[in-house]
Amino acid sequence: MTSTEKILTEKFEQSRIVCWRDKKSELHDEFSALNLPGVEKIEVRNNEFSILYRVLRAEPDTRFLIFTTGEEPPLEENWLLNLELTYDVFYADQDSLWLSELGLSYEYSQLTVDHSGFFVTQKRRAALKKILSGHDSMDAVRRKMLSVITGADCRLDAILEQLLAELAAGGDAKYKEIQACRLDGFLWKEVQRHYGYLSDAPSVKDFTFRLFQGCYFMTLDSECPKATRLNDEALVFLKRFKDSRKYGHSFEQCSGMVASALDLEADLMKRKLEMLGDLDFFKQIDIHILTELVTRVKARTISASDCSNIVRARRQTFWYDRLEHAYLAADAASQFLQTLSDTNLAVESLIDGFKCYTKQYFRLDQLYRKFIRHVMLSEQNDLLCDLQTVVENFYSNRYLLPLNNLWQEKLDAQSHWDVPGVPRQDRFFADNIQGVLDKGKKVFVIISDGLRYEIAEELCERLTVEDRYSADLDCMCSSLPSYTALGMAALLPHKSLTLQTADHGISVLADELSTDGSSARARVLAQNCARSTVVTAEEFQKMTKENGRALFRNHDVAYIYHNVIDMTGDDKMTEGNTCKAAQDAIEEIIAMVKRLAGYNATNIIVTADHGFIYQNRELSEDDFLDGVPAGLSVLKINRRFVFGKSLTPVDGLKKFTPAELGVQGDCEIQIAKSINRLRVKGSGSRYVHGGASLQEIVIPVLKIRKKREGDTTQVDVNIISGMSVITSGQIAVKCYQMQPVEGKILPRTLRAGLYSLSGELISDEHELVFDLTGSSTHDREMTFSLVLTHEAEKYNGQEIVLKLRERESGTTFYKDYQTRKYQLRRQLMDMDF
């Protein structure tokens, strides 16, 4: 059935007679070819009276299609007027056919006249018919025509988003189609009405340039250049376009296109850092902010809290993900420099130095490590290289070396290795495991090679915020030298440790049993605890759930050996990745802890064999000792220690006998003082351990338990803005975070927007992360602005609602967290919608 047959069939369902007038005399062949069962076709050829007699008198029950060509005659000469007024008329020129096909009345005929290029394509007509309603205005139909061409929803903002996306992709086919259908004039009138865009030569590219440029100036200046001025609705549109998951890449392309044509750098140089807030229409804004931030941090003209606030303000912006590590590097550098400035390095005694390190000094190692990691991941070497030089110099020359020189002074006064009042590593099993076993409980120990105290402290913080987990960090003093073989042996149950001369150098025995390798350590463990086992982290990670439960069921003690940090740092080719390896270790250990908890393990301990010194920069000659180890025999040389017999004294090395270190054996040990390195051919020098620096000998003991009930909560948030009436196109909103984020009190993420009482969003939206840690009330206030959209005009004089909404975990559904009503009272002169 042809479209004409379908239309006429529908008309005959409502009327016995249909008068078809072919004004342009162009459809006679189509009339002749019509197949309408049960309908008599009659053609008017000066036979009006006979037609009237037949259809009204002779055959009153028959359905007739009466076909007439040419323009309508004057009323007094139209002999079929009575039929046309009584029954249905079918205007069957091409335009009328299109209107009839779409179910539109003749009053819409101007559409087919103005936009015939649209209607010639049957596919377009079919698509348009699906979205038409019985009460569309002419302009509403035109918007739906634009929707069909662009493939977007029939909202103007959706249509423009598609056109901007096409421009971003380097095309213009859809816009050319709009022009071919002569809809471009209507499009730009709509854009002018909604967004204030007016141009002598409007185009998608011109609008894009005006949009980005105008919104940039509007956000920064209350009085922006008239040539770039748009209205607040344009600002809302650009923010939505930017924040859309679908069009994020298109926004980026458009932004780059506009930025390359504007002299942004010159304008940004006039802007203070604090003025830019969360403005993010161009990547150059973030680069400018980062450059200024790095400059201030380097010159130490910005406080750590101010730096953190600026970084926090950028977190929800468009470019942050791409520049996150550069921002975090600046923040870590600022925190490091201020912490160092606020720290008085002093070591009154060994116990004092040890306690000061675990309470305060370790934070400097942690911030330095985080800084280096973020620099390496930032891919912004040119931007950060000078700041890195400053941080490296401060870390090495004002912290690491001075602290360990002070520590070494106290150590030099000791005749044997012991820190009074601090647990010893060689009593780890007796102090931390035996008591648990005596109570009939099980213990699982993760020994992470090279897990320095400050890394374990970050691990502790991460686990503390996990729901139903508790983590307590303690410490112990490592054995000397602080290297893997001795440290691993010290963690096993034993009565004595022996340094034994071997073909490959020195072996460590526990109660005369070898401790070299996992199998040997398993035998030592089994000698003291029959229901015990040793596995590597790789083996544990590959276990099925059934095997993991068997591990718990069949053993009272399990040692899990994990090696990410030391394996990376001890290799000259990879030692530069030590900071990244530390972060990887944290993630892997958290995953292992959760798996152990899933197997019903409730007592989990994380510890290490030794710590390490790490300096990212290449070392100078001054960092190495001039003396060369010598003696009757030199059994083993490390960057930080020497094993041998009758060793010759060397400046910069402190000699110990085994007994002075609390072990047995017939060799001597020389340990490099402070942070000095020995020259060892072929080995790395930036990551070292084996000495007696605080970074090497403070060993973490992290005890973790899984609770039966949840114990975390999120911060509470209140809206505290004072006004209740909105009289302009924007509203500033202030919220207060009731508690600081710490421990089990976690951040809360909310989405803010203005809504009508019926639930229609009538402003832009903001994603807000309430994770403030300040102790004072002022430090936990957050202010943001919402811009009303064109749709808000419908609700002027009515109540509207500010909503803070929260996403339901694991879904895309948002529920109301808190609301506040406002009265919208905008004067007509203020409505630039």
C-alpha positions, 0 to 999 in steps of 0.5 A: 500500500502506497502512502497515498493509499494509506492516507485515503484509507484512513480518511474513508474510515471517517468519511463516505466521500473524499474530495481530492483536489490536485492543485498543481495538476501533477498527480493524475497518474497516481490517482489512476494507479490507486487501488482502494477496495470498495471505493469508486473513483470519479474524475471531475470533467465538467460533470459536476451535476451528474456526480452530485446526482450519483453520489447523493441520490443514486448510490447513497451508500457507496464510498466515492473518491472525487478527483479534481485538478487545478486551483479552487474556483471562486465559491459561487462557481464551485458546484461541489462546494456542498460536498467539500463542506459536508465531507472530507477534502484531500489536498493532494499536491505534494506538500499536502501529501506530506502533511497528510502523511504526518497527520498535520493539518493544512495550517502547517503548510508553510513548513513544507513550503519553507523546508521542502528539502527536509520532506523529500526524504521518506526516512526523515518524514517517518522519523518526524512522524514518530515524535510529533504530537497533536499540539505541536506549534510550528516552532516545535515541529521545526525543533523536531525536524532539527532533532531528526537531522542531528539524531538528538533529542528535540531539546535545543541543548541536545541539538547543539551538543550534536553539532558541536560534537560533529565540529569537534570530529572535523565534520559538518554534514549535519549542519549542511543538511540543516542548511539544505533544509533551510532550517539554519535561520530558525536554529540561530534564532533559537540560539539567540533567544536561549543563549544571547548569541547574535552574529552577522554570519552565524555558524557552528564554529562561530558559536563555539568560539563565542560560547567558550570565550564568552563563558570564560570572561563571564565567569571571571568578570562581572563586566565582560567584553560586549562582543563576547557576552552571552547569557547565563543559560549559555554558561549552564549549557557549556558546563553540561556539555563539559560534564557530559560523559557522552561529549567529554571528548568533544568538549576537549577537542572544541576547547583546544580548537578555541584555545589555539585561536585565543591569546589565553596566556596573556589574559591568564597572566593577569589573573591571580591564582585565587581568582580562577577557582574551579574554572576549567573551560581550557586546559591552559587554565590548569597549566597556568594554575599549576605553574603558579602553584609550583612557583609559590611552593618552590619559593615557599610563599604559599602555606601547605593548607592553602596549596591543599585547598587549591588542589581540592578545588580543582579535583572536580574539574574537567582536566584534573584527571589528566593532571592529577599527579602534577597537582598531587606532586605540588601538594606533596612538595608543599606539605613536605617543605612546611613539615620540614620547616616545622620540624626540629630535628633532634636526637637526645638518645637512641630511644628518643631518636627512635620515638621521634621517628615513629611519631614525627620524622617518618612523615618526611620520608612518606611525603618525599616518596609520594612527591617522587611517585607523583612526579614520575607519573605526572608526565610534566617533567618540564613543569616540575623539574625545578621543584623536584630539585628543591625537594631533593636538596631539602630532603637529602641535605636538610633532613636525611643526612642531618637526622642520621648524623645526629642518630649516628652520634648516639650510635657511635657511643654504643658498644653493642646494638640495642635500643633500650625500651624498643622491641627487638626484631629477633623476638618478633615470634615470642612477642607477637605470635606465641601468646596468640597461639597459647590462647588457641588462636590462629595467626597469619603473617605477611612479611613484605620485603623492604616495607619501610615504616612510613609505607606501613603507616600509610597502609595502616591508614588505608585499612583503618577506613575500611569498614569492619577493619581495625589496624594498629601500628607498632614498631620494633628495631631491626637486626644489624646489618639490616638486610634480607637474610638476617631480617627474615631469620630474625622473624622466625622462632629461634633461640639463637641466630648464627652468621656462618661463613659459606661458599657464597659469603654468609648464611644465617642459621636459626638454631643451627638450621638454615634459613635460606629460602622459603623451604628452609624457613618452613622447616624452622617454623615447623620445628616450633609450631607443627601446624604451620606453613610458608607460602609466597604471595604469588602462591597465595594470590593464585589460591582458589577459595577452597584452597584458601579456606584449607590454608586457614583450617589446617594451620595455626601459623602461616608466613606469607612472603611478599616481595615487591619493594625490595625486588624493584629497589635492589635491581639497578635497572629498576631502582628508579621505580621504588616509589611506585613499587611501594604503592603497588605493595600497599595495594597488594597487601590490602588485597591479601588482607581482605582475602585472608579475612574472607577465609575467616582469619581474624589475627593478621600481622604485617611486618618486614625484614628491613627498611631502606634509604631511597634518594631519587636523584643521582648521587654525587661522589660525596655520597660514597666512602673513599675507603675500601674495605680490607682485612684478612678476608672480606666475605661480603661487601654491600652498599651499606655493610661488610662481612669479613675477618680482621677487618681494617678500620675505615673512616665512615664505617663502624665495626661490630662483632657478632656478639655486639649485634646479638648473634653468633659467628666468627666474622666481623661486621662493618656498617656504613655510618649515617647514610654513606654508601660503599662503592660496589661495582654493578649494584644500584646506589639510590635504593640501599639497606643494610645500615643502621639509619632510622629509615632502615632499622625502624620495622613496622608491626601492623596488627589487623583484625576483622570485625563482625559489624560495620564501624564506618560512617560518613560525615554529615553535611548541612546547608547553611546559606542564609537567604530564602529568596532568589532574585538573580540568575545565580545563587551562592550556596554555603554548606557545612561539613559537621565532622572532620574526615578522620579514621572511621569518619569517611568523606561524603559525595553529593550532587547539588542542583536547583529543582522545581517542585515537580522535580525538573532540574532548572540549574547547572549541577555540582559534584561536591566531595566533603572530605575536609579534615580541618578541626575548626568550623571555618575550615569545613565550610564549602561555598559554590554557585548555581546558575539558573537555566532558561527553564527556571523562567516558568517557575518565577514567583514560585517555590523552588528546591535546592537539593543535595542528592547522594548516589545509591551505592552500586547504582546510578540512582540518586536519592535526596540527602538534604533539601531547602526551599527558596522563593524565585522572584526575578524581575523581568529586566533581570531575566536574561534567559 
